[in-house]
């Protein structure tokens, strides 16, 4: 955020607009390579988190339909996160 504020000195309207600014800044030529690598590493952590949540739902849910749909939903979110990252 500090690096972003050097290039975008105005205050954000809301957190959603700031997220779009961060995403655009990270992939621009103005962002340092180290910062881009750190951003990708932190975003990549969401993929195993969703898979762990799918495993937790699968192992701990007692109703079969909730178990299946919960695991499928978290696996799908993991695929979406992987697609967005690539």
C-alpha positions in Angstrom: 0.0 0.0 0.0 2.9 2.3 0.7 4.4 1.7 -2.7 0.9 2.3 -4.3 0.5 5.6 -2.5 3.6 6.9 -4.2 2.0 6.5 -7.6 -1.7 7.1 -6.6 -1.6 9.9 -3.9 -5.3 10.4 -3.8 -7.4 8.8 -1.1 -9.5 5.7 -2.2 -13.2 6.1 -2.4 -13.8 2.6 -0.8 -11.9 -0.6 -0.3 -13.2 -2.1 -3.6 -11.8 0.7 -5.7 -8.5 0.4 -3.8 -8.3 -3.3 -4.5 -8.6 -2.6 -8.2 -5.9 0.1 -8.0 -3.6 -2.4 -6.2 -4.3 -5.1 -8.8 -3.6 -2.6 -11.7 -0.5 -1.3 -10.0 1.0 -4.7 -9.3 0.9 -5.7 -13.0 2.1 -2.3 -14.3 5.7 -1.6 -15.1 5.9 0.8 -12.1 5.7 -1.9 -9.5 9.0 -3.3 -8.3 9.7 -7.0 -9.1 10.0 -7.9 -5.4 6.6 -6.4 -4.6 5.0 -8.3 -7.5 6.6 -11.6 -6.4 5.3 -11.0 -2.8 1.8 -10.2 -4.1 1.7 -13.4 -6.2 2.9 -15.5 -3.3 0.2 -14.1 -0.9 -2.5 -14.6 -3.5 -1.3 -18.1 -4.2 -2.0 -19.0 -0.6 -5.7 -18.7 -1.2 -5.7 -21.9 -3.3 -4.6 -24.3 -0.6 -6.8 -22.5 1.9 -9.9 -23.2 -0.2 -8.8 -26.8 -0.6 -8.3 -27.2 3.2 -11.7 -25.7 3.7 -13.1 -28.3 1.3 -11.4 -31.1 3.2 -12.8 -29.7 6.5 -16.3 -29.6 5.2 -15.9 -33.1 3.8 -14.6 -34.5 7.0 -16.8 -32.7 9.5 -20.2 -32.2 7.9 -22.8 -34.8 8.9 -25.3 -34.3 6.2 -24.3 -35.9 2.9 -25.8 -33.3 0.6 -24.1 -30.4 2.5 -20.8 -32.4 2.6 -20.8 -32.9 -1.2 -22.0 -29.4 -2.1 -19.7 -27.7 0.4 -16.7 -29.6 -0.8 -17.6 -28.9 -4.4 -18.1 -25.2 -3.7 -14.7 -24.8 -2.0 -13.0 -26.8 -4.8 -14.6 -24.6 -7.3 -13.5 -21.4 -5.5 -10.0 -22.9 -5.5 -10.1 -23.3 -9.3 -11.4 -19.8 -9.6 -8.6 -18.4 -7.5 -6.0 -20.4 -9.5 -7.5 -19.1 -12.8 -7.5 -15.5 -11.6 -3.9 -15.8 -10.5 -2.8 -17.2 -13.8 
